[in-house]
Amino acid sequence: MDGFLLSRAERTVHATGTRRFFDDVHSATRALRSGKATLVVGALPFSPHRPMALAQPEKVEITDGPWQIPPGLPSLPSVRLSAELPLPRVHVERVRRLVEQLSLGEMEKVVAARRIALEADEPLDPLALAARMIERHPEAATYALDLSAAGERYWGHTLVGASPERLVSRHGSTVTCCPLAGTAARRADPEEDRRAGEELLASSKNLAEHVYVVDWIRSRLAPLCSELEIPEKPELTKTPDVWHLATPITGTLRDPDTDALTLAHLLHPTPAVAGTPTEAALDLISRVEGDRRFYGGAVGWCDEAGDGDWFVAIRCAELSSDGRRAVAWAGGGIVADSDPLTELDETSAKLRTLLGALSV
């Protein structure tokens, strides 16, 4: 796939072809401000120290509403689970050790993730997978994009997912964010499902985890905004698979030259995907999990006016260049009173967004 797709209920950006790659924010924003590029699309990796996958496309189509799925997309092949990294019992033990560290006051929160490897009988078409995810998750930001700009190890790889979480949007002088932190699995029974949402909204553990994220975003945006509206308490939001705690945030920029890509780079990674303090959490994740690649990063676009939308790269999989292999991730925020088995269940619920689309 040589291109970029970001489909939402209100707007779709679909770009094809590549005029130029950028592996850092500064070169991309220079091209936009100088008029050499009218649009930059792509992804930021989880680690701030890894190359980015940003590109100036050849052709762009921006339309109202979700992506109008074209006829003739290939069917999705059978897919099987080939590995769990680490195994569920190992993830539980890993979380148990993290809880012990957190109880000593070394950190306040760290996000622990696990990944699964998938194998397909025939090549997985990224746009066909995106189309399936749009059908199943119409309220999410569904994306599919080429990662080749990040370098040789990503050449021909694609990232496909359906994110419920807006990192940041900038339109004119208005900035909006909606961080998600605090999760509970949905239930099949309506009454049990309602109770699960209410319990999440009353959970001291999840509320504390959520506050870390909101406070961190406030600290980053306050110097840039003349006005910043942040509700005192989060609200409930849901996907077909999970409940989340969400806080919609709105600000007014002091400097109209502050563009969406710069804002995304400034805010990423939030404690919702990393932890707090951020650098300590990033260091621990690197040592325990290794490279998360683009999982937990950000996907979006920025135009020459500085406007754009960026979403957290979760509920996703990275597809190999031949389309026959994929790796999907899911994580959860760990605090001192986290329960390891509950944290495992949370990652399983989050993986259902992708696995349900593939019927694994």
N, C-alpha and C positions, 0 to 999 in steps of 0.2 A: 504494500500500500504506500503510494507516494502522495501523502496529503494529510488533511486534518478535518475532523468533524466534531462539532460540539452542538448537540441538539438539546434544546429545552422546550418547555411548553410554550414559552412566549417568543423564542427566537432561535434560529439555527445559523451557524457559521460553517460553511463547507468550502474548504480550500483544496485545490489540486495543483500538482506540479511544484517545483522548488526553484526559485531564482538564486537564493543564497542561504547558507546555514549560519547560525550564530551559536557559539557555545558559552556566551556570557551575556548578562543583562546590559552592561554598559555599551557594548557594540550594537546591540539591538536597538536600544533607546536612541543612540546617536543616529542610526539610520532613519528612525522615525522622525526625529526632530529636524534633521537636515532635509527631509523630503525625499531621500533616496529609497525609502520604503513607505508604503501607505498602510501596511498591516504586517504584524508579526504574530505568528501562532506557535504553539508548542507546549513544552512541559519543563518544569523545574524539578530536579531530582530531590529525593528526600534529604540527602546530605548537602549542605551548602558548599562543600568542598569538591563536589563532582561536577563534570561538564553538564551543561544544560542542552536541551534539544529544542532550539528555537529556529524558526525558518521564516523567510519572506517567500510567500507562495506566488505561483504564476497566475493563478486565477482564483477569484473569491466570489462566492455567492452568499449573501446574507438575506434571509427571508424570515417573515413572521411565522410563528408557530413551530411545532416540531418538524424534524426532517421528514420530508415526503419520500418514503421508502420507494426506490425505483424498482420496477419489475426486473426479473431476470437474475436477482442475486442467488448464488448457489445455496443449496440446503446445507445445514450444519451437520457434519458427520458425527458418528458415535465417538464419544470421548470416555476415557477411563482414568481413574485415579491411579497414578503409578508410584507416588511417594508422599509421605507427610513429613515435613522438616521443621521442627523435630516431631517425633511421635507424640500423640496426645499426652501420654503419661510423663514424657520428658518435659513438655511444656508446663504441665502442672507443677512439676518439681522446680522448674526454672522460676515460675511465678512465686512459689513458696520461698525460694531463696531471696528473690527481690523484695518480698514483703519483710523478711528479716532485716535486710539492708535499710529499707525505708523506716522501719521501727527504730533504728539507731540514729535517725535524723540526718543521714547523709544526703538525702534528697526528699522532696515532697511528693513527687509523682514521676513515674516512668512508664512509657507505653511499651508493652511487650507484644510482639507479633509472631505469628507462625505462618508457614507457607505450605502450599500443596503443589505437587507437580502433576500435570495432566498429559496424556498422550491421545492423539486422534488418529482414527483409521485413514482419514483423508485430510488434506489441508483445511484448516479453519480460515475462512474468509473474514477479515476484521470487520468489514462493513455488514456482512450477514449477521455476525455476532452482535454488533451494535444495534442492528434493526430488531433483533430478538429482545434485547435489553430495553429498547424504547417501548416496545409493545408491553413488556412486563412491568416497567417502571416509568410510566409516562411523566411523573412529577420530578424525576431525577434529571441531573445533567449528564447525559450519555455522551461519551467521547470515544474516538478512535483516531490514533495519530501515529505517524512514522517517527521512530526514535533515532534515526540514522545520524542526525546532527550531533548527537552526543559522542560519536566516535566509533571506531572500528568494532568494538565489542557489542555495539547496538545496531550494527548495520543491517537493515532489512527487518529489524524487530518492530513490533507495533504494541501499543498500549491501548487496551479496550476496557471500559468500565462504565458504571452508572453511579455517579456520586450524588449523595444527598446534601453535601456540605459546601456552601459558598465560602471561599476564602476571602475574596474581596471583589467588589465591582466598583468602577468609577465611571460616572456619566456626568459630564460637566463638572461642577464643583462638588457634587454629592458622592460620598463614599458609603457603601453598605457592606456589611459582613454578617454572617450568621453562623457562629461557631457551634458545633455539636460536641458535647462531652457528657457522658453518662448514658448508658444503654441498657435496655432490657429486651429479651426476645419476645416476639409476638406469640399469642396463644390462639389455637384453633377455636376454642370456645369463646364466644363474645363476652360473656361475663368475666371469665378468667383473664381475657385480654385487657378488658377495661381495668381490672384490678391491677394487672401488671404495670400498666401506665401510671396509675395513681400511686402505686408503691414506688415507682421510679421517681416521681415528682416529689415524694416525701422522704427519699433516701438521703440521709446525712452524708453517707460515703460518696454518692454520685453528685450531690449538690456541691460538696467540697471540691471534688475533681473538676466540676464545671467552673467554679469560681476561679481556679488557677488560670484557666484559659481566658476567661473574660477579663481578668485583671491584667494579664499579659498583653492582650490586644489593646486595652485602654492605655497602657503605658507606651505602646508604640504609636498609636494614633493621636493621642492628646497633643503632642507638640506640633502636629501637622494640621490640626483642625481647630477652627474658631468655635465650632459647636460640635458637641458629641453627645448623642442620646443613647443611653444604655439602660434598659429596664433593670430594676432592682432584683427581680427573680426571673429564672428561665421559664419557658413554656414547653409543653409537650409537642413533639412532632413525630411522625411515623413514616416508615416505609412498609412494604408488604411483609418484611421479615423482622424488623426491630422497631422499638420505641427509642427516641432520643430526647435529651434535654437540649433545648436550643435557645439562644439569645440573639434576637435581631438588633443590630447596631447600625446607627446612621450618623454620619459626620459631614461637616462642610469644610472643604479644604481652604487653608489660608492662601496657599500658592497654587493657582490654576495650572501651573506647569508640571505639577506632580502627577505622573501618568500611572495607569493601571498596572503596568509591568513593574515599575519601581515599587509600587505599594505591595504587590504580591511578593516581591523579593524581600521587602522589609518585614512583612508579617510571617513569612514562612521560614522554618516550620513552627507552628504554634504548639503549645503544650498538649493540644488535643491529639497530635500524632507523635510527639517527641517526649515531653515531660517538662519538669521544672525542678531546679534551674536548667535552662535549655542546654548549655554546653556540657554540663555534667551528665544529663540524660543522653545526649548525642554520643558522648564518649562511651557510656555504658552500653548503649544499643550496638555500637560498632563492635565492641569487644565480645558481646554475648551473641549477637545475631549475624554479624558481618554486614555486607552491603545490601540495603533494601532497594537499591536501584531507583526506580521512579515510583514505587509504591509509597504512599504518604507524602508525595511531592505535590505539585500543583499543575493543572492543565488549563489553558485559556488562550486569550488573544488580547492584543492592544493595537489600536489604530493610530494614525498620525495626529489625531486630535487629543490623544491621551486616554480616550475611553477604552473600556474593555471589561471582560469578565474572567475571573479565575476561580476554579473549583479545586477542592482538595482531591488528590488522586487516590481515592479509596474505592472499595468494591470493584477491584480491577484485576486484570491478568496481563502479563507480558507474553506475547506470542513470538515464537522463534521465526526466523526468516523463511523457513519452509512451511510454516503454519501447522506443523504436526505436533509441536510441543508447546505447552503453556505453563506458566507459574503464576499462581494466585496467592495473595496475602490477606490476612486479617489480623487486627490487633485490638488491644484494650488497655485503658489506662489503669495502672496499678498504683494504689496508695497503701498506707500502712495497715488499713483494715480490710483489704481486698481478700476475697475467698478464692483460692486457686481453681477449684472446680467450677465455680460460677464464671470465672474469667475464661476458662476453656469453652464453656457453653456459649459465651458471648462471641468468641471468634468463630465458632461453628455457625451461629446464627448469621453473622455478617458474610460468611462465605457462601451462604445460600443465594445471595443476590447473583453471583456469577454461576454457581453450580446449577441453579434452577434454570437459567437460560440455556445451559448446555445439557440438561437432563442427565447429569452424572449420577 
